[in-house]
Amino acid sequence: MKALVTGGSGFLGRYLVRELVKSGIEAVVFDKVINKDIFNSSENKGKIEFVEGDVLDFEAVYDAMDGCNLVFHTAAIADLDAARKTPVKTMTVNVIGTTNCLESAKTRKVDRFLFASTVYTAGNWGSFYRVSKQAGESLCKTYNDEFGMSYTILRYGSIYGRDANHWNFIYRVCKALLTTGEFTYISSKESVREYIHIFDVARETVRIAQDPEFSNKAVLITGHQRMKVEEFFNMIKEILGKDFKIHYTPADQRRHYVITPYSFRADIPVRVNLSTYVDISEGILDCIREIQKELKQDEKY
């Protein structure tokens, strides 16, 4: 079996690639910029193909998909604040790019197209990022209606872990508190989140991709440790053993949900129950260790 991962060098993509290789599936990393060093291990040797390209280039996507049974489409502008400021770029990359990938998958007769979406699609928050992902979900369903293209929509919750993008929430929090001792949170302190570690996300995503039960369905992949953001900050405070300042943004400037991203909709996703998962406190501690190591390396230069 062979799988293409668009955005394969990104945070989610690289962990999916590693999980695919671990599962005995040949992986193709498709990305605008490829760092082969992040896949440099004996376990990955000879099992990963690298293709440098843009999802806006149909021919590049089509060529990279040759011989693939599965496509994991993770390439996107996923920073909510960046998406809010660049609506045209966001819609172009996230919608036209998804269309190019679906059209290629249809023509290549791929077995299933797995679309990396978000819990934000079920509500009214998330600005243009949400809109672009809602459009992507509709495209998956319409390609199935019109051409029989099998899909699975993966609505991810708050993902965290090592190697996260610098705009990833937990990464930004930990780095800010370690370097400045304060952080500005763009929502209420009553906000509730269900954080899920990238290890759990990658494992469940690859499992779902091989299970026909999830074909042509929307699947919710989020954590089982529901907590208020204020509790989350207190946990980090205890781990670091020092005090810090948290500034909460006024209500009229917020772009993120408080208790739930959902509004009433008929399309209800299947929720995945994790048999095992990384505990949030252990995951945060691991992130802090990585950031401390990164900061020490910066001091050398």
Sine and cosine of phi, psi and omega as CSV:
sin_phi,cos_phi,sin_psi,cos_psi,sin_omega,cos_omega
0.00,0.00,0.56,-0.83,-0.05,-1.00
-0.71,-0.70,0.66,-0.75,-0.05,-1.00
-0.73,-0.68,0.64,-0.77,0.10,-0.99
-0.99,-0.17,0.70,-0.72,0.07,-1.00
-0.86,-0.51,0.96,-0.27,0.09,-1.00
-0.96,0.27,0.60,-0.80,-0.12,-0.99
0.93,0.37,0.50,0.87,-0.12,-0.99
-0.91,0.41,-0.25,0.97,0.06,-1.00
-1.00,-0.07,-0.09,1.00,-0.01,-1.00
-0.98,0.22,0.04,-1.00,-0.06,-1.00
-0.83,0.56,-0.85,0.53,0.01,-1.00
-0.92,0.38,-0.70,0.72,-0.07,-1.00
-0.85,0.53,-0.70,0.71,-0.08,-1.00
-0.92,0.39,-0.57,0.82,0.03,-1.00
-0.96,0.29,-0.54,0.84,0.08,-1.00
-0.91,0.42,-0.66,0.75,0.02,-1.00
-0.87,0.49,-0.72,0.70,0.01,-1.00
-0.89,0.46,-0.63,0.78,0.00,-1.00
-0.94,0.34,-0.59,0.81,0.05,-1.00
-0.89,0.46,-0.73,0.68,0.02,-1.00
-0.88,0.48,-0.67,0.74,0.02,-1.00
-0.88,0.48,-0.51,0.86,-0.01,-1.00
-1.00,0.03,0.08,1.00,0.04,-1.00
0.99,0.14,0.36,0.93,-0.01,-1.00
-0.95,-0.30,0.79,-0.61,0.04,-1.00
-0.92,0.39,0.69,-0.72,-0.09,-1.00
-0.88,-0.48,0.62,-0.78,0.11,-0.99
-0.91,-0.42,0.88,-0.47,0.04,-1.00
-1.00,0.00,0.88,-0.47,0.02,-1.00
-0.89,-0.46,0.88,-0.48,-0.05,-1.00
-0.35,-0.94,0.35,-0.94,0.02,-1.00
-0.93,0.37,-0.63,0.78,0.04,-1.00
-0.78,-0.63,0.81,-0.59,-0.06,-1.00
-0.90,-0.44,0.81,-0.59,0.08,-1.00
-0.95,-0.30,0.99,-0.12,-0.06,-1.00
-0.92,0.40,-0.38,0.92,-0.04,-1.00
-0.88,0.47,-0.51,0.86,-0.04,-1.00
-0.94,0.33,-0.23,0.97,0.03,-1.00
-0.94,-0.35,0.20,0.98,-0.11,-0.99
-0.99,0.16,1.00,-0.01,0.06,-1.00
-0.48,-0.88,0.33,-0.94,-0.03,-1.00
-0.89,0.45,-0.53,0.85,-0.02,-1.00
-0.92,0.38,-0.51,0.86,-0.06,-1.00
-1.00,-0.04,-0.20,0.98,-0.11,-0.99
-0.85,0.52,0.82,-0.57,0.04,-1.00
0.97,0.24,0.04,1.00,-0.06,-1.00
-0.93,-0.36,-0.04,1.00,-0.02,-1.00
-0.82,-0.58,0.74,-0.67,0.09,-1.00
-0.96,-0.28,0.64,-0.77,-0.04,-1.00
-0.91,-0.41,0.79,-0.61,0.02,-1.00
-0.77,-0.64,0.88,-0.47,0.02,-1.00
-1.00,0.04,0.84,-0.55,-0.03,-1.00
-0.08,-1.00,0.14,-0.99,-0.07,-1.00
-0.90,-0.43,0.67,-0.75,0.01,-1.00
-0.91,0.41,-0.25,0.97,0.06,-1.00
-0.99,0.13,-0.13,0.99,0.06,-1.00
-0.98,-0.18,0.99,-0.14,-0.09,-1.00
-0.84,0.54,-0.72,0.70,-0.05,-1.00
-0.87,0.49,-0.64,0.77,0.00,-1.00
-0.91,0.42,-0.68,0.74,0.02,-1.00
-0.90,0.43,-0.73,0.69,-0.03,-1.00
-0.87,0.50,-0.72,0.69,-0.01,-1.00
-0.90,0.44,-0.66,0.76,-0.04,-1.00
-0.92,0.39,-0.41,0.91,-0.08,-1.00
-1.00,0.07,0.01,1.00,-0.05,-1.00
-0.86,0.52,0.83,-0.56,0.05,-1.00
0.99,0.16,0.09,1.00,-0.04,-1.00
-1.00,0.08,0.65,-0.76,0.07,-1.00
-1.00,-0.03,-0.53,0.85,-0.05,-1.00
-0.79,-0.62,0.51,-0.86,0.12,-0.99
-0.77,-0.63,0.82,-0.57,0.10,-1.00
-0.96,-0.28,0.95,-0.31,-0.06,-1.00
-0.99,-0.10,0.99,-0.13,-0.01,-1.00
-0.93,-0.36,-0.22,0.98,-0.03,-1.00
-0.90,0.43,0.81,-0.59,-0.03,-1.00
-0.09,-1.00,0.30,-0.96,0.25,-0.97
-1.00,0.09,0.94,-0.33,-0.16,-0.99
-0.92,-0.40,-0.06,1.00,0.07,-1.00
-0.98,0.20,0.92,-0.40,-0.09,-1.00
-0.84,0.54,-0.67,0.74,-0.03,-1.00
-0.94,0.34,-0.61,0.79,0.05,-1.00
-0.92,0.40,-0.63,0.78,0.01,-1.00
-0.90,0.44,-0.62,0.78,0.01,-1.00
-0.90,0.45,-0.56,0.83,-0.05,-1.00
-1.00,0.07,-0.31,0.95,-0.04,-1.00
-0.77,-0.64,0.93,0.37,-0.07,-1.00
-0.88,0.48,-0.65,0.76,-0.04,-1.00
-0.91,0.40,-0.73,0.68,0.02,-1.00
-0.89,0.46,-0.66,0.75,0.00,-1.00
-0.88,0.47,-0.74,0.68,-0.01,-1.00
-0.93,0.38,-0.57,0.82,0.02,-1.00
-0.91,0.42,-0.79,0.61,-0.03,-1.00
-0.92,0.38,-0.74,0.67,-0.14,-0.99
-0.98,0.20,-0.45,0.89,-0.03,-1.00
-0.98,-0.21,-0.81,0.59,0.02,-1.00
-0.91,0.42,-0.64,0.77,0.03,-1.00
-0.88,0.48,-0.66,0.76,0.03,-1.00
-0.91,0.41,-0.63,0.77,0.03,-1.00
-0.89,0.46,-0.69,0.73,0.04,-1.00
-0.86,0.51,-0.65,0.76,-0.01,-1.00
-0.94,0.35,-0.66,0.75,0.02,-1.00
-0.92,0.40,-0.68,0.74,0.00,-1.00
-0.89,0.45,-0.66,0.75,0.05,-1.00
-0.90,0.43,-0.69,0.73,0.00,-1.00
-0.89,0.45,-0.64,0.77,0.03,-1.00
-0.89,0.45,-0.74,0.67,-0.04,-1.00
-0.92,0.40,-0.60,0.80,0.01,-1.00
-0.99,0.16,-0.08,1.00,-0.01,-1.00
0.85,0.52,0.72,0.69,0.05,-1.00
-0.92,0.39,0.59,-0.81,-0.04,-1.00
-0.92,0.40,-0.69,0.73,0.01,-1.00
-0.45,-0.89,0.61,-0.80,0.02,-1.00
-0.95,-0.32,0.88,-0.48,-0.03,-1.00
-0.96,-0.28,0.88,-0.47,-0.13,-0.99
-0.97,-0.25,0.87,-0.49,0.02,-1.00
-0.97,0.22,0.96,-0.30,-0.02,-1.00
-0.91,-0.42,-0.43,-0.91,-0.12,-0.99
-0.47,-0.88,0.41,-0.91,0.06,-1.00
-0.90,0.44,-0.34,0.94,-0.01,-1.00
-0.90,0.43,-0.36,0.93,-0.04,-1.00
-0.93,0.38,-0.29,0.96,-0.04,-1.00
-1.00,0.00,0.09,1.00,-0.05,-1.00
-0.63,-0.77,-0.43,-0.90,-0.06,-1.00
-0.90,-0.44,0.15,0.99,0.00,-1.00
-0.99,-0.17,0.15,-0.99,0.10,-1.00
0.99,-0.10,0.03,1.00,0.12,-0.99
0.76,0.65,-0.68,-0.73,-0.10,-0.99
-0.94,0.34,-0.40,0.92,0.08,-1.00
-0.88,0.47,-0.75,0.66,0.04,-1.00
-0.85,0.52,-0.73,0.69,-0.03,-1.00
-0.87,0.50,-0.68,0.73,-0.02,-1.00
-0.91,0.41,-0.61,0.79,0.01,-1.00
-0.96,0.27,-0.55,0.84,0.11,-0.99
-0.89,0.46,-0.65,0.76,0.04,-1.00
-0.90,0.44,-0.65,0.76,0.02,-1.00
-0.89,0.45,-0.66,0.75,0.05,-1.00
-0.89,0.46,-0.67,0.74,0.02,-1.00
-0.90,0.43,-0.60,0.80,0.05,-1.00
-0.90,0.44,-0.68,0.73,0.02,-1.00
-0.86,0.51,-0.72,0.69,-0.02,-1.00
-0.91,0.41,-0.62,0.78,-0.03,-1.00
-0.95,0.30,-0.59,0.80,0.08,-1.00
-0.90,0.43,-0.53,0.85,0.08,-1.00
-0.95,0.32,-0.69,0.72,0.01,-1.00
-0.89,0.46,-0.68,0.73,-0.11,-0.99
-1.00,0.08,-0.60,0.80,-0.14,-0.99
-0.82,-0.57,-0.04,1.00,-0.01,-1.00
0.96,0.27,0.35,0.94,0.00,-1.00
-0.95,0.31,0.91,-0.41,-0.02,-1.00
-0.96,0.30,0.66,-0.75,-0.06,-1.00
-0.62,-0.78,0.25,-0.97,0.25,-0.97
-0.63,-0.78,0.80,-0.60,0.05,-1.00
-1.00,-0.06,0.81,-0.59,-0.05,-1.00
-0.94,-0.35,0.97,-0.24,-0.02,-1.00
-1.00,-0.04,0.98,-0.17,-0.06,-1.00
-0.99,0.10,0.57,-0.82,0.11,-0.99
-1.00,0.05,-0.55,-0.83,-0.05,-1.00
-0.99,0.11,0.98,-0.18,-0.05,-1.00
-1.00,0.05,0.63,-0.78,0.07,-1.00
-0.54,-0.84,0.14,-0.99,0.04,-1.00
0.53,-0.85,0.01,-1.00,0.04,-1.00
-0.89,0.45,0.42,-0.91,0.05,-1.00
0.92,0.39,0.30,0.95,-0.01,-1.00
-0.91,0.42,0.42,-0.91,0.12,-0.99
-0.86,0.50,0.46,-0.89,-0.09,-1.00
-0.91,0.41,-0.31,0.95,0.06,-1.00
-1.00,-0.04,-0.04,1.00,0.05,-1.00
-0.86,0.50,0.71,-0.71,-0.16,-0.99
-0.83,0.56,-0.81,0.59,-0.08,-1.00
-0.91,0.41,-0.59,0.80,0.05,-1.00
-0.88,0.48,-0.74,0.67,-0.02,-1.00
-0.88,0.47,-0.66,0.75,0.00,-1.00
-0.88,0.47,-0.79,0.61,-0.06,-1.00
-0.88,0.48,-0.68,0.73,-0.02,-1.00
-0.92,0.39,-0.68,0.74,-0.01,-1.00
-0.89,0.46,-0.68,0.73,-0.04,-1.00
-0.94,0.34,-0.54,0.84,0.03,-1.00
-0.96,0.28,-0.51,0.86,-0.08,-1.00
-0.99,-0.17,-0.59,0.80,-0.08,-1.00
-0.88,-0.47,-0.35,0.94,0.00,-1.00
0.98,0.18,0.21,0.98,0.06,-1.00
-0.48,-0.88,0.32,-0.95,-0.03,-1.00
-0.46,-0.89,0.62,-0.79,0.06,-1.00
-0.97,-0.23,0.86,-0.51,-0.03,-1.00
-0.98,-0.22,0.81,-0.58,-0.09,-1.00
-1.00,0.03,0.87,0.50,0.11,-0.99
-0.04,-1.00,-0.17,-0.98,-0.02,-1.00
-1.00,0.09,0.45,-0.89,0.08,-1.00
-0.94,0.34,-0.22,0.98,0.06,-1.00
-1.00,0.08,-0.05,1.00,-0.02,-1.00
-0.84,0.54,0.64,-0.77,-0.02,-1.00
-0.91,-0.41,0.70,-0.71,0.01,-1.00
-0.72,-0.70,0.41,-0.91,0.07,-1.00
-0.85,-0.53,1.00,0.08,-0.06,-1.00
-0.95,0.32,0.61,-0.79,0.02,-1.00
-0.72,-0.69,0.74,-0.67,-0.05,-1.00
-0.96,0.29,0.55,-0.84,-0.05,-1.00
-0.87,0.49,-0.51,0.86,0.06,-1.00
-0.86,0.51,-0.72,0.70,-0.02,-1.00
-0.93,0.38,-0.63,0.78,0.01,-1.00
-0.88,0.47,-0.76,0.65,-0.04,-1.00
-0.89,0.45,-0.71,0.71,-0.01,-1.00
-0.87,0.50,-0.76,0.65,-0.05,-1.00
-0.93,0.37,-0.59,0.81,0.00,-1.00
-0.90,0.44,-0.72,0.69,-0.01,-1.00
-0.93,0.37,-0.58,0.81,0.06,-1.00
-0.90,0.44,-0.72,0.69,-0.01,-1.00
-0.88,0.48,-0.62,0.79,-0.03,-1.00
-0.89,0.46,-0.43,0.90,-0.04,-1.00
-0.98,-0.18,0.00,1.00,-0.03,-1.00
-0.96,-0.28,0.90,-0.43,-0.03,-1.00
-0.89,0.45,-0.29,0.96,0.01,-1.00
-0.87,0.50,-0.46,0.89,-0.08,-1.00
-0.99,-0.14,0.14,0.99,0.03,-1.00
-0.93,0.37,0.71,-0.70,0.03,-1.00
0.86,0.51,0.64,0.77,0.04,-1.00
-0.72,-0.70,0.34,-0.94,0.17,-0.99
-0.99,-0.14,0.75,-0.67,-0.06,-1.00
-0.85,-0.52,0.74,-0.67,0.03,-1.00
-1.00,-0.09,0.86,-0.51,0.01,-1.00
-0.86,-0.50,0.98,-0.19,-0.01,-1.00
-0.59,-0.81,0.09,-1.00,-0.10,-1.00
-0.98,0.19,0.19,-0.98,0.01,-1.00
-0.96,-0.30,0.07,1.00,-0.02,-1.00
-0.94,-0.35,1.00,0.06,-0.06,-1.00
-0.98,0.19,0.81,-0.58,-0.01,-1.00
-0.51,-0.86,0.44,-0.90,0.09,-1.00
-0.96,0.27,0.50,-0.87,0.00,-1.00
-0.87,0.49,-0.59,0.81,0.04,-1.00
-0.87,0.49,-0.63,0.78,0.05,-1.00
-0.92,0.39,-0.61,0.79,0.02,-1.00
-0.88,0.48,-0.72,0.70,0.02,-1.00
-0.91,0.41,-0.60,0.80,0.04,-1.00
-0.91,0.42,-0.57,0.82,0.04,-1.00
-0.90,0.44,-0.70,0.71,0.01,-1.00
-0.90,0.43,-0.62,0.79,0.03,-1.00
-0.85,0.53,-0.69,0.73,0.01,-1.00
-0.93,0.36,-0.63,0.78,0.01,-1.00
-0.89,0.45,-0.70,0.72,-0.02,-1.00
-0.98,0.21,-0.41,0.91,0.01,-1.00
0.95,0.31,0.48,0.88,0.05,-1.00
-0.46,-0.89,0.29,-0.96,-0.05,-1.00
-1.00,0.01,0.36,-0.93,0.05,-1.00
-0.38,-0.92,0.18,-0.98,-0.06,-1.00
-0.96,-0.27,0.72,-0.69,0.09,-1.00
-0.89,-0.46,0.83,-0.56,0.03,-1.00
-0.96,-0.27,0.79,-0.62,0.00,-1.00
-0.98,-0.21,0.72,-0.69,-0.07,-1.00
-0.96,0.30,0.63,-0.77,0.07,-1.00
-0.84,0.54,0.51,-0.86,-0.10,-0.99
-0.82,0.58,-0.60,0.80,-0.07,-1.00
-0.96,0.27,-0.09,1.00,0.01,-1.00
-0.95,-0.32,0.04,1.00,-0.09,-1.00
-0.99,0.17,0.56,-0.83,0.04,-1.00
-0.81,-0.58,0.06,1.00,-0.06,-1.00
-0.88,-0.47,0.44,-0.90,-0.02,-1.00
-0.95,0.30,0.29,-0.96,0.00,-1.00
-0.99,-0.15,-0.94,0.34,-0.06,-1.00
-0.99,-0.11,-0.63,0.77,-0.05,-1.00
-0.54,-0.84,0.58,-0.82,0.05,-1.00
-0.99,0.14,-0.09,1.00,-0.16,-0.99
-1.00,0.04,0.58,-0.81,0.25,-0.97
-0.81,-0.58,0.25,-0.97,-0.10,-1.00
-0.89,0.46,0.83,-0.55,0.06,-1.00
-0.56,-0.83,0.47,-0.88,0.00,-1.00
-0.98,0.20,-0.42,0.91,-0.06,-1.00
-0.99,0.11,0.99,-0.12,-0.05,-1.00
-0.98,-0.21,0.84,-0.54,-0.02,-1.00
-0.97,0.23,0.34,-0.94,0.10,-0.99
-0.99,0.16,0.77,-0.63,0.01,-1.00
-1.00,-0.02,0.73,-0.68,0.02,-1.00
-1.00,0.01,0.82,-0.57,0.07,-1.00
-1.00,-0.09,0.88,-0.47,-0.05,-1.00
-0.98,0.22,0.76,-0.65,0.05,-1.00
-0.97,0.24,-0.54,0.84,0.10,-0.99
-0.66,-0.75,0.45,-0.89,0.05,-1.00
-0.37,-0.93,0.38,-0.92,0.02,-1.00
-0.98,0.21,0.82,-0.58,0.00,-1.00
-0.90,0.43,0.65,-0.76,-0.07,-1.00
-0.85,0.53,-0.64,0.77,-0.02,-1.00
-0.92,0.39,-0.63,0.78,0.03,-1.00
-0.93,0.38,-0.64,0.77,0.00,-1.00
-0.91,0.41,-0.67,0.75,0.02,-1.00
-0.91,0.42,-0.68,0.73,0.02,-1.00
-0.86,0.51,-0.64,0.77,0.02,-1.00
-0.91,0.42,-0.65,0.76,0.04,-1.00
-0.89,0.45,-0.68,0.74,-0.01,-1.00
-0.89,0.46,-0.66,0.75,0.03,-1.00
-0.87,0.49,-0.66,0.75,0.00,-1.00
-0.91,0.42,-0.69,0.72,-0.03,-1.00
-0.92,0.40,-0.63,0.78,0.06,-1.00
-0.87,0.49,-0.66,0.75,0.03,-1.00
-0.90,0.44,-0.66,0.75,0.01,-1.00
-0.90,0.44,-0.68,0.73,0.00,-1.00
-0.91,0.41,-0.62,0.79,0.04,-1.00
-0.91,0.42,-0.62,0.79,0.03,-1.00
-0.92,0.40,-0.61,0.79,0.01,-1.00
-0.90,0.44,-0.58,0.81,-0.02,-1.00
-0.91,0.42,-0.45,0.90,-0.02,-1.00
-0.94,0.35,-0.43,0.90,-0.09,-1.00
-0.99,-0.16,0.00,0.00,0.00,0.00
